Amino acid sequence: MRHVSGAWRRTAAGAGLIGADGSPAPTIFAEMSALATATGALNLGQGFPDEDGPAEVLDAARAAIAGGRNQYPPGRGVPELLEAIAEHQRRFYGLELDPAREVLVTAGATEALAATLLALVDGPDDEVVVFEPHYDSYAACVALSGARLRTVPLRWPDFQPDLDELEAAVTDRTRIILVNDPHNPTGAVFSREALGRIVALADRHDAVIVTDEVYEHLVHRGPHVPIATLPGAAARTLTISSAGKTFRTTGWKIGWVSGPAELVDAVLAVKQFLTYVNGSPFQPAIAVGLRLPDAFFRGVSADMRRKSEILGEGLRAAGFDVSTPAGSYFTVADAAALGVSDAAEFCRALPERAGVVAIPLTAFATRERRDEYRTLVRFAACKRDEVLQDAATRLSALRS
Ligand SMILES: *Cc1c(COP(=O)(O)O)cnc(C)c1O
């Protein structure tokens, strides 16, 4: 008996959702985190912090549970969080949103991305333009939506898009241009020129801009410029963000999407049948977080910059060529200088050799383009300073 169609299997296998035997493909993050546990290596692979976030936010969640906020919240999100998100967009970026119609709370940025792609894509004639390397859920969700993926490469060492390649990728078939700024895995912050070109191309070809800005407060040298603030962009842009990275609450899965009411409604129509709602007591807690004073947000970005510098110095001392990130949790290093020709093999051996876990950049690239990234490795800097210093000491063993 065959319950799963052959066509779906081919699509899913092509997008890396399932392995050759049809079982769910283990992600490289799961594989590397398991290796970290088995070997006792420092895990600079998966991007989650090893410290708790602000006490005010944690206390607010405990108070919400004690106060009985434990049942289904409203479908769009609790009113104080919707208001806090709208307030945050005005306070930091001057963007005006109607909290009742232009904001939607989701189960993390991941659900926001999935629901947006499923809502706005019509089928195999639609294309979604994605910059690569890219966050792993992008290609998977594009495959689930049935659309075609078109990728624009970001290249070592500054990882800015080539504007001619971008222009060639966007056509009248483009339904969505999917931006991630600041960018995971490269740490790039897109130039004003690149953002301006994306808006112009979206306008020319009547595409929607979907922007994943989960690292909006992790820009090392601010301020962050949301693409929705560029002239003419807001009316065709859905902005996605999340509390996980800013407030070090990645396990809470509170995300949101904001933009024109008509687009947000389309996302809600899908989202209500994915999770319906989530994180009832965490939603008011994140509202508290979004309203923290400026000093908190300055601290988040200053901490990240310091951590990236500690990591970068350690990687350089160990003999890597290092790309200087402008934002995000991550730093990309080229292991070619250490005689490495295959970063995936290098990363599988690294826990034994040096007691550190990292992720090969090929994990974030489509098959056709993996060769361009074959010696590059992503290290996460979102760990305690002592851990990063320890990692630097351990990595120095690679020199000898
Ligand atoms: C971590 C991350 C996400 C996922 O965010 P959640 O809120 O945990 O779902 C989405 N996009 C990028 C680029 C990320 O790094």
The ligand as an SDF file (V2000), in Angstrom:
LIG
                    3D

 15 15  0  0  0  0  0  0  0  0999 V2000
   16.0560   31.3340   14.2360 C   0  0  0  0  0  0  0  0  0  0  0  0
   15.5390   31.7910   12.9170 C   0  0  0  0  0  0  0  0  0  0  0  0
   14.1790   31.6760   12.5990 C   0  0  0  0  0  0  0  0  0  0  0  0
   13.2000   30.9450   13.4820 C   0  0  0  0  0  0  0  0  0  0  0  0
   12.6230   31.7270   14.4180 O   0  0  0  0  0  0  0  0  0  0  0  0
   11.5600   31.0880   15.4530 P   0  0  0  0  0  0  0  0  0  0  0  0
   10.9260   32.2770   16.0390 O   0  0  0  0  0  0  0  0  0  0  0  0
   12.3460   30.2610   16.4120 O   0  0  0  0  0  0  0  0  0  0  0  0
   10.6300   30.2540   14.6610 O   0  0  0  0  0  0  0  0  0  0  0  0
   13.7420   32.1890   11.4040 C   0  0  0  0  0  0  0  0  0  0  0  0
   14.5930   32.7680   10.5460 N   0  0  0  0  0  0  0  0  0  0  0  0
   15.9060   32.8720   10.8010 C   0  0  0  0  0  0  0  0  0  0  0  0
   16.7910   33.5150    9.8100 C   0  0  0  0  0  0  0  0  0  0  0  0
   16.4310   32.3680   11.9920 C   0  0  0  0  0  0  0  0  0  0  0  0
   17.7380   32.4250   12.2230 O   0  0  0  0  0  0  0  0  0  0  0  0
  1  2  1  0
  2  3  1  0
  2 14  2  0
  3  4  1  0
  3 10  2  0
  4  5  1  0
  5  6  1  0
  6  7  2  0
  6  8  1  0
  6  9  1  0
 10 11  1  0
 11 12  2  0
 12 13  1  0
 12 14  1  0
 14 15  1  0
M  END
$$$$
